[in-house]
Amino acid sequence: MNGMNKENMSADFLVEIGTEELPPKALLTLSNAFRDSILAQLKQEQLGFEAVESFASPRRLAITINELQTETPAKEIVAWGPPVKVAFGDDGKPTKAAEAFAKKNGIAIDDLDTKIENDGKQDKLCHRATEPGKKTADLLGSIVETSLGSLPIPKRMRWGANREEFVRPVHWVVMLLGENVVDTTVMGLSAGNTSRGHRFHSTGDIMITSPSSYQSTLRDAYVIADFTERREIIRQGVTKAAEDQGGTAVIDDSLLNEVTALNEWPVPLLGGFEERFLAVPAEALVSSMAEHQKYFHVVDSNNKLLPLFITVANIESTDSAQVINGNERVIRPRLADAAFFYETDLKTTLEARREPLKNIVFQAKLGSIFDKTERVAKLAEALAPAIGADKALASRASELSKSDLVTEMVGEFADLQGTMGRYYASNDGEHSEVAEALFEQYLPRYAGDDIPSTATGATLALADRLDTLVGIFGIGQPPTGSKDPFALRRASLGVLRIIVERGIDLDLRETLSLAIAQHSTLNKNSEAAEKIVLQVLTYMLDRFKSWYEDENIPTEVFLAVAEKQLSNPLDIHQRVLAVHAFNQLSEATALASANKRVSNILAKQDGNNVPVEIDNTLLADDAEKALALSLAELSNVVKPLKQGRDYTDMLKQLAKLRQPVDSFFDDVMVMVDDEAQRNNRLALLQQLRNLFLEVADISLLAPAK
């Protein structure tokens, strides 16, 4: 719709902020934040609208909104004044309070007696009026300016003599409501209807006649404004270029987004490099191509790197061969550097590289990287049996774990740490599992990443993270807010995932104490060590919350298990899954409520001695006899289940208590006058409660009343 819709008073809206080239890695984030902020403000103003589209390219952020209301809704205003007895004197004339109310609301003094209403308690002066809506066109400048000011930009810049600040200099602003230019100023520039096309394929200003023509007008000027469309063009073009050569393009999403943010008119082109470079580890070549040149690499059917790359040009050249040739000339010295680094690194063993680690500080109060490897080696050796690893291999992997940090290759490509360690360890003749562990120590690197596949790798990964956790907490620098310089959140989740997914039966409280014992610089008296253990343990187990949220397991399920204050992650996880399964049974709500009721009853008995054993001779009511019998039978049934940690079946068995528990509370009075009978019934409830507490405190599953 180009113009104004007169029936419902709406019009299409366009805003485009034209800039110098925006930072490619931040482009999508900036675009989404710009859109979200504008929409939030429109909703705050109660302005309705239909479809929304956001656009982002190297030189522009833009948004179109279909059928945006051109006026905010009228508002009903109710202004209450003083009570009648205060507003009018004994003579019936308005008092000063009434006059002030009249003046404030623009009411004639003589009309005050018509402005009396009851507020439900007493008669008061009351003025009702309708405040007309505000014109949307008058609000848009402020809305856009506010949105630009709120974008997540770490460092803003100024340009020329302007006072305005933004991530890059702003050179033009387009703002249209319908076919009309919005009369406003944004970033020190008057809004208009002229944009700019492709930096090379288009010259001069281009006129945008309406929001609905925005995309097509820019396309005619060699700009594909839609980020998603450009990304798909690149994905398809890169895929086809590789397939034409019998290969498969490996398209990393983050690189794809970055390349999309670098191009307005993307043209994928295939180039090649000398096969001799394939002697260098593929990861190094891929890192060089992706990091420095933003190239996509190509593999064969066996996932082996081919001497090909695909670049995406931001221009449609009449001589594409020349463009490809230029890219090949650029990548050649990069790959030659990688080959040189690799060949140089192979001349020095990882063992020999341990010495330089003494000069690299891990943390001022915790010593050098070398010191860390020594601590981790001792901890890994102690943990190895529980994980099923060989002590000697775990210790050796730990000693060599950081040696590749001082290699030429990792110095140039930091993302290759661990990867190059694996290659160099194999070259040095180290055990294959030691070499693999040097790579696996960093797993998992992010949510959903693989965990270590080898026992040695898992041992090193755990020991390394636990050493960092107790060390950083031990010197009093735990994460605060968004600041987490040692990535302790990720480290904690990594530890939990490895333990749970590999089924490692490890008590964290004991393990953390062991980790602290390896630190020579920490205060390790029993009280200080216990404080560190408690801090780290609490912090780590709290990470389970986000884990289970991602798995759509209710928080109360985790809290029911957390109430037991356990410190074995595998055991905790098994209990959480069992309680989650129990919570979905038809009996769960009633039994959770019963447990809550029992908990409340027993809590009131503090100071009284409730017998542990039930005296069957005191059981008088059929309902309590039935409950006592059920408890006795189920106690025998669940005992082996608990020993085998089959908590799911255990709770499934305990779910059979619903009927006898319901009957008990329906038919039996617990707090009777007879002390012996009362205590016997309390003992019955105590046994009921204890049976469930063997797994978790399911009273926390009870719905709030």
Buried (B, 14 or more C-beta within 10 A) or exposed (E): BEEBBEEEBBBBBBBBBBBBEBBBEBBBBBBBBBBEBBBBBBEEBEBEBEEBBBBBBBBBBBBBBBBBBBBBBEEEEEBEBBBBEEBBEEEEEBBEBBBBBBEEBEBEEEEBBEBBBEEEEEEBBBBEEEEEBBEBBEBBBEBBBEBBBBBEBEEEEEBEEEEBBBBBBBBBBBBBBBBBBBEBEBBEBEBBBBBBBBBEBBEEBBEBEBBBBBBEBBBEBBBBBBBBBBBEBBBEBBBEBBEEBEBBBBBEEEBBBBBBBBBBBBBBBBBBBEEEBBEBBBBBBBBBBBBBBBBBBBBEEEEEBBBBBBBBBBBBBEEBEEBBEBBBEBBEEBBBBBBEBBEEBBEBBBBEBBEBBEEEEBBEBBBBBBBBBBBBBBBBBBBBEBBBBBBEBBBBBBBBBBBBBBBBBBBBBEEBBBBBBBBBBBBBEBBEBBBBBBBBBBBBEEEEEEBBEBBBBBBBBBBBBBBBBBBBBBBEBBBEEEEBEBEBBBBBBBBBBBBBBBEBEBBBBEBBBBBBBBBEEBEBEEEEBBBBBBBBBEBBBEBBBEBBEEEEBBEBBBBBBBBBEBBBBBBBBBBBBBBBBBBEBEBBBBBBBBBBBBBEBBEEBEEEEBBEEBBEEBBBBEBBBBBBEBBEEBEEEBEEBEEEBBBBBBBBBBBBBBEBBBBBBEEBEBEEEEEEBBBBBBBBBBBBBEBBBBBBBBBBBBEEE
